[in-house]
Amino acid sequence: MKNFKKVALIATCTAMLGGAVMTTANAANWLMLQGTERDGQGPRAKIWGFIQPEYQSTSDTKIAAGPWAGQKAIFNQMRPDLKAAEGFNVLRARIGVRGIAMPLDSNVNYFLLAEFGNNGITRQGNGNVRVTDASVTLNHVKGARLRIGTFKTPGSEEGLQAIHVFDYINFTGATNGLLLERFFNGDGSGTTVIPGAPPTFINSGDANRPNGPVGAFRDTGIQIFDTFKNGSWEHSYAAMIGNGNGITRGENDDNQETYLYWSSELVYGGKGGRREGLKLYAWNQKGKRTLTTEGAGVYDRDRSGLGLTFRKGKHRAAFEYITADGMIFNGTDGGAVPGSPSTAGGGAVTASFNVATTGEADGMYVHYGYAINNNWEVDVRYDEYNRLTNSTAGERKFETVTLGAQYFFNKKSRLIVNYELRDAEAPNLPAGANPNLILAGMDDRLSLQILTIF
Amino acid sequence: MLLALLASPFIANQAVAAKAFADTKVVLQISDPNPFKQTLVLNVASNLVKAYGQDSVDVEIVAFGPGLRLLFAENANKGRISSLAGAGVKFSACANTTRNMGKKLGHPPALNSNAVTVDAGVVRIIDLVKKGYTLVKP
């Protein structure tokens, strides 16, 4: 009887502790985490998701110069609506289901996820709910797994990682500008702004808005990938061919996108999205984009990057350097909200989104985080984005220092507070030039977000 | 397929020998489709070995029904299973379940090399309980 009680006690304690340990279901190896299920363990259908309500605020400094002087500056407005500098939003609300359709056969698994929040995925185009991920993975050939459908492309850590383990609220400048792709029909050249001169236009009413959801670091195609373990090291590769057209679109121009990815990680221990390790990685994405209206043509789009992530004990760090050639998202005319009529020139010109089809750019970020205890973590990030480095007049340099704090209510829910010290300039233009006067009005930004995953 | 299973060298009602001097005997049942239960039953086995000592406790995990996936050769826990087997924990796989799963798969599932096939998982559990084992179903 004594032994029976002891056995019962051990079983009970194990069940209680097991429940806590097993909540960490992710893996820092995003290719495997998102593309596969654990052999012999995958559920038939696991329902999961996350919600991210948030508050953001800037001082709403207005445009200081140029044809849209006195109007709202786009960089001080809340995304995705661009109507107010302060407010609440449910940025992401996603629910999905994943698993192994036939649990006896781990060789085939699936992943389905839909977005219900208010962001660039749901706001652009028609419809409020979008399927962001819908893929099937075939694991029959070890070393050459195949994933087919719509899913996150192998690339930058900031884009590839699960968003619910992201330590910040807003993406870095380079990731936002170069990798979170907006898809346009034209390059925005219908409105042309030359500093010191009245704006000119071809089509004064065209704001050149995106023609659908942002890419969300995803594409539709086929990926071959796998991970190989060698002692404490884990080496992963992925090669993918996709439409290069983001989500909810098919192919539009017979030009396929290619993606290449490699990572090598020294695993210190643990498991899940917060597994401890040192990961080095490099990636490339190459394709073409076809514009059909202003600036019609076919343009190269090339992105590359390399970086590392580190996590051990109380310390977390990350670094990434990104280069870009072609199809550079180039902000809006005069820093105005697209669709705004110009103040000068009798209001005849509408501000539009712009794309520098042959532009070049680069950027980087450095992140460090420190876990004070199980509840509190503090973070600091510096990021730099150099837009249109091949254009003396058009080059813009953005620098942001983000101070962050996270309070973990539990392993599934946390509060994130960010304060971004934001600076931007046109480095090759005089301080008194309109672009520099406008960019001087870029406010710091306060953001608060609750994140819960279920 | 039935003949193949019957011919298997692993099949034997008493193939899993008990530890002669163990004064604590536990049979752990895994028959649940929930994958978390796989980790849980292994955790319980591990904790029993730690608490009583490898030579003083006889732990046998009997897998049948959907729980048999724990003993699939490529199960993600195969490393832990190997480690526990090294510590004296025994693993029994239900032949009835194996046969039925084979029908669905079109071929018998490959089982972990540490698993010993028994005719029926539930019968194995009852037999062990009759011999004084404590049944625990985490």
Interface residues (C-beta under 8 A of the other chain):
Chain A: N3 F4 K6 V7 A8 I10 A11 C13 T14 A15 L17 G18 V21 M22 R38 D39 G40 Q41 G42 P43 R44 M102 P103 L104 D105 S106
Chain B: D23 T24 V26 P33 N34 P35 F36 Q38 T39 L40 N43 V44 N47 L48 A51 P66 R69 L70 F72 E74 N75 A76 N77 M101 K104 L105 P109 T134 V136 P138
